[in-house]
Amino acid sequence: MRRGWFAAAAMERVVEEAMETGRSRVRKRAGTIAALPLFFIGFSCGWLYAHTAHTRLFIHTTFLHTQGTENAMAEAAAGLQDVRHIVAVASGKGGVGKSTTAVNLALALVAEGRSVGLLDADIYGPSIAMLLGLPDGTQPKVLNGNTFVPVAAHNLKTMSMAYLASASTPMVWRGPMAGGALIQMLTQTNWGELDVLVVDMPPGTGDIQLTLAQKARVSGAVIVTTPQDIALLDARKGIEMFNKVRIPVLGVVENMSLHVCTQCGHAEPIFDTGGGAKVAAEYGTVLLGSLPLDRRIREGDAGRPIVAADPDGELAGRYREIARGVLTALAGLDASVPEIVIE
């Protein structure tokens, strides 16, 4: 076990050096494979792979060095040629209900008659499988040894790191490897024709966000927040990040705007009020919708997303209103290749 971890650490140093120098230090060795049984990482003919007892994830080293951006973008475009729009669902901090929003937004888009995919881009803490009620151990089929078949759930096409590792296995990866995993899931999944691919982003403004912005044609982003000042502060940072990478912010979703009592139905704000609308106005975007702190939404944690569990209910109606707002915003946009602006 110690030897494996040392080998993984040594590999990560090689990757970091490659990132710093702008060229890949990984080279093909004829007839040799350096493989480390997980949690470890090995090199094999220009590819990295990490595997658990269940499966292996291959990451091409093109995605691990700075000179591969144009090629990676071309590969991404080819793999997503039948996807009309990519929408990132993001938040500046964790715990604001972003993944719940992403799942229900995707289901609401299906209810609006769109073909929809859902990509779980939270490499370190994937939750889409649980929110959709898929059992641990669910795995995608593989075509021709290099293309994933998305897992179907509630008329969605889905892909997640949760399908490639057990629920208890941590992804002990640094940024370049996590970015490579994201791009592989994005471009080597057979999405087919989609109107919208919803991408559930990890919280914050780090490597995964920049990787997606650089290497995929993202149409726009939806920012999820709660009314507290600390959450709004981080929501502003998220909006600023998308502005810097030239990805339009389609709107803001405010979660936990009110608390609804399960006994009497009385609703009252337990945080501040109007924060989502205020942030949206500051940045010239719209408040797509507000959602209460409601037990029925929380039950999505048990695999019963509210839009699927109660499609004709009030809460599902709120998500469908948000979905219609997203579709309206997308109708006025032409997807373009964003570029990083460093000031």
QUILIN-V87524 format. One record per backbone hydrogen bond with DSSP energy under -1.0 kcal/mol. NH is the residue of the N-H (numbers start at 0). CO is the residue of the C=O. E is the energy in kcal/mol with one decimal. If there is no record, write none. Layout:
BEGIN
nh:NH co:CO e:E
nh:NH co:CO e:E
END
This chain:
BEGIN
nh:4 co:0 e:-2.1
nh:5 co:1 e:-2.4
nh:6 co:2 e:-2.3
nh:7 co:3 e:-2.4
nh:8 co:4 e:-2.5
nh:9 co:5 e:-2.4
nh:10 co:6 e:-2.4
nh:11 co:7 e:-2.4
nh:12 co:8 e:-1.8
nh:13 co:9 e:-1.8
nh:14 co:10 e:-2.3
nh:15 co:11 e:-2.6
nh:16 co:12 e:-2.4
nh:17 co:13 e:-2.3
nh:18 co:14 e:-2.3
nh:19 co:15 e:-2.4
nh:20 co:16 e:-2.4
nh:21 co:17 e:-1.4
nh:22 co:17 e:-1.0
nh:31 co:28 e:-2.1
nh:33 co:42 e:-1.9
nh:41 co:48 e:-1.8
nh:43 co:46 e:-2.8
nh:46 co:43 e:-1.5
nh:47 co:58 e:-3.1
nh:48 co:41 e:-1.9
nh:49 co:56 e:-2.0
nh:51 co:54 e:-2.0
nh:56 co:49 e:-2.9
nh:58 co:47 e:-3.3
nh:60 co:45 e:-1.8
nh:62 co:59 e:-1.7
nh:63 co:60 e:-1.8
nh:67 co:64 e:-1.5
nh:71 co:67 e:-3.0
nh:72 co:68 e:-2.6
nh:73 co:69 e:-2.2
nh:74 co:70 e:-2.6
nh:75 co:71 e:-2.7
nh:76 co:72 e:-2.7
nh:77 co:73 e:-2.2
nh:78 co:74 e:-2.3
nh:79 co:75 e:-1.3
nh:82 co:79 e:-2.0
nh:83 co:193 e:-2.7
nh:86 co:196 e:-2.6
nh:87 co:219 e:-2.3
nh:88 co:198 e:-3.1
nh:89 co:221 e:-2.9
nh:100 co:96 e:-2.1
nh:101 co:97 e:-2.8
nh:102 co:98 e:-2.5
nh:103 co:99 e:-2.2
nh:104 co:100 e:-2.8
nh:105 co:101 e:-2.3
nh:106 co:102 e:-2.3
nh:107 co:103 e:-2.3
nh:108 co:104 e:-2.3
nh:109 co:105 e:-1.7
nh:110 co:106 e:-2.2
nh:111 co:107 e:-1.2
nh:112 co:109 e:-2.1
nh:113 co:108 e:-2.1
nh:116 co:195 e:-2.2
nh:117 co:156 e:-3.1
nh:118 co:197 e:-2.9
nh:119 co:158 e:-2.8
nh:120 co:199 e:-2.0
nh:122 co:120 e:-1.6
nh:130 co:126 e:-2.4
nh:131 co:127 e:-1.8
nh:132 co:129 e:-1.4
nh:133 co:128 e:-2.8
nh:137 co:134 e:-1.8
nh:142 co:146 e:-3.7
nh:145 co:142 e:-2.1
nh:146 co:142 e:-1.7
nh:147 co:187 e:-3.3
nh:148 co:140 e:-2.9
nh:150 co:157 e:-2.4
nh:152 co:155 e:-2.0
nh:155 co:152 e:-1.8
nh:156 co:115 e:-1.6
nh:157 co:150 e:-2.3
nh:158 co:117 e:-1.9
nh:162 co:159 e:-1.5
nh:163 co:160 e:-1.6
nh:168 co:165 e:-1.6
nh:171 co:169 e:-1.2
nh:172 co:170 e:-1.9
nh:177 co:173 e:-2.1
nh:178 co:174 e:-2.8
nh:179 co:175 e:-2.0
nh:180 co:176 e:-2.2
nh:181 co:177 e:-2.2
nh:182 co:178 e:-2.4
nh:183 co:179 e:-2.2
nh:184 co:180 e:-2.5
nh:185 co:181 e:-2.5
nh:186 co:182 e:-2.9
nh:187 co:183 e:-2.7
nh:189 co:147 e:-3.2
nh:190 co:188 e:-2.0
nh:193 co:81 e:-2.3
nh:194 co:114 e:-2.2
nh:195 co:114 e:-1.8
nh:196 co:84 e:-2.7
nh:197 co:116 e:-3.0
nh:198 co:86 e:-3.0
nh:199 co:118 e:-2.7
nh:200 co:88 e:-2.3
nh:203 co:90 e:-2.0
nh:209 co:205 e:-1.9
nh:210 co:206 e:-2.8
nh:211 co:207 e:-2.5
nh:212 co:208 e:-2.2
nh:213 co:209 e:-2.4
nh:214 co:210 e:-2.0
nh:215 co:211 e:-1.1
nh:217 co:215 e:-1.5
nh:218 co:85 e:-1.9
nh:219 co:85 e:-1.4
nh:220 co:247 e:-2.3
nh:221 co:87 e:-3.1
nh:222 co:250 e:-2.3
nh:223 co:89 e:-2.9
nh:224 co:252 e:-2.5
nh:231 co:227 e:-2.3
nh:232 co:228 e:-2.3
nh:233 co:229 e:-1.5
nh:234 co:230 e:-2.1
nh:235 co:231 e:-2.2
nh:236 co:232 e:-1.4
nh:237 co:233 e:-2.1
nh:238 co:234 e:-2.3
nh:239 co:235 e:-2.7
nh:240 co:236 e:-2.3
nh:241 co:237 e:-2.1
nh:242 co:238 e:-2.2
nh:243 co:239 e:-2.1
nh:244 co:240 e:-1.7
nh:245 co:242 e:-1.3
nh:246 co:241 e:-2.8
nh:249 co:220 e:-2.8
nh:251 co:285 e:-2.6
nh:252 co:222 e:-3.0
nh:253 co:288 e:-2.4
nh:254 co:224 e:-3.2
nh:256 co:290 e:-2.5
nh:258 co:267 e:-3.0
nh:259 co:292 e:-1.7
nh:260 co:265 e:-2.6
nh:264 co:260 e:-1.3
nh:267 co:258 e:-1.9
nh:277 co:273 e:-2.0
nh:278 co:274 e:-2.4
nh:279 co:275 e:-2.3
nh:280 co:276 e:-2.3
nh:281 co:277 e:-2.1
nh:282 co:278 e:-1.4
nh:283 co:280 e:-1.1
nh:284 co:279 e:-2.6
nh:287 co:251 e:-2.3
nh:288 co:251 e:-1.0
nh:290 co:253 e:-2.8
nh:292 co:257 e:-4.9
nh:293 co:291 e:-1.3
nh:297 co:293 e:-1.8
nh:298 co:294 e:-1.6
nh:299 co:296 e:-1.9
nh:300 co:297 e:-2.4
nh:301 co:298 e:-1.5
nh:302 co:299 e:-2.0
nh:307 co:304 e:-1.2
nh:308 co:304 e:-2.8
nh:309 co:305 e:-2.6
nh:312 co:309 e:-1.9
nh:316 co:312 e:-1.8
nh:317 co:313 e:-1.6
nh:318 co:314 e:-1.8
nh:319 co:315 e:-2.2
nh:320 co:316 e:-1.9
nh:321 co:317 e:-2.1
nh:322 co:318 e:-2.5
nh:323 co:319 e:-2.4
nh:324 co:320 e:-1.9
nh:325 co:321 e:-2.2
nh:326 co:322 e:-2.5
nh:327 co:323 e:-2.2
nh:328 co:324 e:-2.1
nh:329 co:325 e:-2.6
nh:330 co:326 e:-1.9
nh:332 co:329 e:-1.9
END
